[in-house]
Amino acid sequence: MPPQRVEQQTPETAVITAKIEDMRKMITLIGRESRFGAGLWVGFVKGLAIGIFVSMLLVGIKLVLLAS
């Protein structure tokens, strides 16, 4: 078995590699924050819609009971 080839990084390539890894992590974090924000917004809109629906339903029932 031939000896394994060891690659050494120069300072310039190490900096470039670190910047690329940092960019990948930042993109991942932005995606997570975006997904969290979207989920939070959807939850808010759903809650608002359910609240409006239930309040209209209760007002409708109250009007029907008062009318009879």
N, C-alpha and C positions, 0 to 999 in steps of 0.2 A: 504494500500500500504506500503510495507516494505521500510525502509529508504535506500536511495541510498548508494552504497558502494563507498567510496572515496579511490582512490589509490594514495599513496604518493610515490614519487621517491626518492631513495637514491641518493647521489651524484654520485655514480658509474653508476647507471642506467641512470641518467640524461646525463652524459658524453657520454655514449654509444649511447643513443637516439640522441643526438646532432650530433655525428659523422655520424650516419646513415643518418640523414636528410641532412647533408652537402654533403655526397657522392651522394645522390639522386639529389641534386641541381647541383653538378658538372657534373654528367652524362648528365643531361638535357642540361646544357650549352654546353658541348662538342658536343652533338647531333645537337644543333642549329648552332654552328659554323661550323660543318662539312657539314650540309645541305647548309648553306650560301656559303661556299667555293665551294661546288660542283656546285651550281647554277651559281656562278661567273665564274667558269671554263667552264661550258657548254655554257654560254653566249659568252665568249671569242672565243671558238672554232666555234660556229655558226657564229659569226660575221666575223671571218677569212674566213670561208668557203664561206659565201655569198660574201665577198669582192673578193676572188679569182675567183669565178664564174662570177661575174659581170665584172671584169676586162678582163677575157678571152673572154667573150661575146662581149665586146666593141672592143677588139683587133681583134676578128674574123670579126665583122662588118666592121671595118676599112680596113682589108685586102681584104674583098670581094668588097668593094667600090673602092679601089685602083686598083684592078685587072681588073675591067671592064672599 
